[in-house]
Amino acid sequence: MEIQLSGPDQASPKALVIIGVVLFLLGCIWPVIALGDFTDELEAQSWDTVDATVVQLEIEEYTYECGDSESGSSTCTDYYANYMLQYVVDGITYSHSDEVKVSHFESRVWEVDYPKNSIREIAYDSEDPNNIDIDQGNFAPFIPPVLVFLFSTFLASLCFIGAFREIFNPREPVNPDEKSDIPYSDEPLHFTSAKNVWGELHFAHPSVEALARKMKSYSCTDAQINEFFLVCKKQQDDPNNPKPLGRNWLVKIEEVVENHDSQQNKDFAGNILKGRIVVAGLGIVLLLLSLVVAVPIMIKYGALPWYGWVLALGTLGSIGLSMALTKMAQEMAKYADQGLGEMLLKFANEELYGYHED
């Protein structure tokens, strides 16, 4: 049967536009908050640079109890870099001292790369040399808000596209007279099949493929579908067969499928296996990036920045999720079959051997 996507429960174009606007505005909140710091960092790109001596450096750690009564108390640690720099501009020596809150990774960068009496390149405003930027060109803190903005914009765009499609190209209601999903084809009926990169069974003939998709949506496995069509091929190749196989026969099988007392599981197990392959591929990419980016940083500083943790945890999470999806698909495949596959095989065998007995 043809699936009707539109209906009374479908979101209206107005609702989609409203949802899209809300998603877009929510995605703008964090970037707007960070906009001032971003423009300051962008302006500092044009400043001159000078070598500054680290006269004083002290990393202070503050440990305190955090959490609440519901989640339970735990220990948190804040890190502060207390430093003093000296630098010379136009023969004049300037001093700059500050205490800034840093992450654990940033504290390790200070300790390893800029200990006391080391040299650190800084940027300064030529109009006011007291105004400096100790980390010129560091735009990494602005990546998370940009990613949030891009993701929310993507979701909002999907809503806008859906709304415009409904306005300019509304879906036509399903014609009740067109009851079959089996397409007409002038190609002689055959049962040639092959597996794609996902390991799914597909048939070259469009009508047979349509019936196979229908059977799979009713929880038939690839093995059952393949066995069923092998029996059908024997029936078609048998010169004593009084019932030639064609589109009408496929439509008849389609009616048998749809009249079967079965819930349409839409091949959840197969979709999960597809997802497993995608997740495994993502895990391989993240693993390579971790080896190139995160591992050298960890070796040098004994800590990771936020993006290093994203790579490391993403790699472990992808591997674990891929294994979980594999196990889930295996378990679902055990209970997905609701008897339709066996019933169709019995039907096909009765057809095949019935006329031989006659």
Secondary structure, 3 states (H helix, E strand, C coil): CCCCCCCCCCCCHHHHHHHHHHHHHHHHHHHHHHHHHHHHHHHHHHCEEEEEEEEEEEEEEEEEEECCCCCCCEEEEEEEEEEEEEEEECCEEEEEEEEEEECHHHHHHHHHHCCCCCEEEEEEECCEEEEEECCCCCCHHHHHHHHHHHHHHHHHHHHHHHHHHHHHCCCCCCCCCCCCCCCCCCCCCCCCEEECCCCCEEECCHHHHHHHHHHHHCCCCHHHHHHHHHHHHHHHHCCCCCCCCCHHHHHHHHHHHHCCCCCCCCCHHHHHHHHHHHHHHHHHHHHHHHHHHHHHHHHHHCCCCHHHHHHHHHHHHHHHHHHHHHHHHHHHHHHHCCCHHHHHHHHHHHHHHHHHHC
